Amino acid sequence: MTFEARLAFLLGFFAIWMFLGMLPWLLVAIVRHGRGVIFALPLALAGGAAGGVLAPALGADDARGFLLSLAAAAGGGLLASLIGVLLTKGLRRF
């Protein structure tokens, strides 16, 4: 497999993980009617990517590991979205 093919494969995984990290942010944005969630978007994308990388980094490299990485990406996106909203609330006080 060439370097370019490996790079495209890896970028595809990150795109999927970041998309799954964005979905919980979208739900949080709908629930909060868009108030104070724009700062949480980059955090949700980063949380989704970090959660997705966590499963293969721990050694799960088969089909079960791929599914686990998808769930971890969604969970990481949700956690990062909630942290971003809480940070935004705290910044608005000043």
PLY file of the C-alpha trace (Angstrom):
ply
format ascii 1.0
element vertex 94
property float x
property float y
property float z
element edge 93
property int vertex1
property int vertex2
end_header
0.00 0.00 0.00
1.44 3.38 -0.96
1.92 6.28 1.41
-0.84 8.26 -0.28
-3.31 5.40 0.10
-2.46 5.03 3.79
-2.83 8.77 4.30
-6.23 8.81 2.56
-7.34 5.85 4.67
-6.28 7.58 7.88
-7.90 10.89 6.87
-11.11 9.00 6.14
-11.13 7.62 9.66
-10.59 11.08 11.13
-13.40 12.49 8.97
-15.79 9.82 10.26
-14.71 10.33 13.88
-15.05 14.09 13.64
-18.47 13.78 12.03
-19.59 11.51 14.87
-18.16 14.03 17.33
-20.21 16.76 15.70
-23.55 14.93 16.03
-23.80 15.28 19.84
-22.82 18.95 19.45
-25.74 19.34 17.04
-28.12 17.86 19.60
-26.75 20.17 22.30
-27.16 23.13 19.94
-30.78 22.19 19.28
-31.56 21.76 22.97
-29.92 25.09 23.88
-31.45 26.87 20.85
-27.97 27.81 19.66
-27.07 29.82 22.74
-23.45 29.45 23.78
-22.58 26.46 21.63
-20.42 27.91 18.86
-17.31 27.74 21.05
-18.06 24.08 21.73
-17.94 23.06 18.04
-14.15 22.86 17.66
-13.98 21.12 21.02
-16.58 18.59 19.88
-14.62 17.87 16.70
-11.41 17.43 18.67
-13.20 15.27 21.23
-14.60 13.06 18.51
-11.16 12.60 16.95
-9.57 11.93 20.34
-12.25 9.42 21.27
-11.89 7.67 17.95
-8.13 7.38 18.31
-8.49 6.00 21.81
-9.77 2.55 20.79
-6.99 1.71 18.29
-4.41 3.19 20.66
-5.53 0.73 23.35
-5.02 -2.18 20.96
-8.49 -2.82 19.52
-7.62 -3.10 15.83
-10.27 -5.44 14.43
-13.92 -4.89 13.45
-14.97 -4.73 17.09
-12.31 -2.07 17.67
-13.63 -0.04 14.74
-17.15 -0.10 16.17
-15.77 0.73 19.59
-13.91 3.69 18.09
-17.15 4.98 16.54
-18.92 4.84 19.89
-15.93 6.45 21.61
-15.92 9.24 19.02
-19.57 10.02 19.72
-18.96 9.90 23.47
-15.89 12.11 23.20
-17.83 14.61 21.11
-20.62 14.72 23.68
-18.22 15.18 26.56
-16.28 17.91 24.75
-19.53 19.66 23.73
-20.75 19.78 27.30
-17.37 21.03 28.51
-17.43 23.73 25.82
-20.90 24.88 26.85
-19.86 25.00 30.50
-16.75 27.01 29.58
-18.85 29.41 27.55
-21.24 29.90 30.48
-18.28 30.63 32.73
-16.77 33.12 30.26
-20.03 35.04 29.95
-19.97 35.92 33.64
-16.92 38.16 33.19
0 1
1 2
2 3
3 4
4 5
5 6
6 7
7 8
8 9
9 10
10 11
11 12
12 13
13 14
14 15
15 16
16 17
17 18
18 19
19 20
20 21
21 22
22 23
23 24
24 25
25 26
26 27
27 28
28 29
29 30
30 31
31 32
32 33
33 34
34 35
35 36
36 37
37 38
38 39
39 40
40 41
41 42
42 43
43 44
44 45
45 46
46 47
47 48
48 49
49 50
50 51
51 52
52 53
53 54
54 55
55 56
56 57
57 58
58 59
59 60
60 61
61 62
62 63
63 64
64 65
65 66
66 67
67 68
68 69
69 70
70 71
71 72
72 73
73 74
74 75
75 76
76 77
77 78
78 79
79 80
80 81
81 82
82 83
83 84
84 85
85 86
86 87
87 88
88 89
89 90
90 91
91 92
92 93
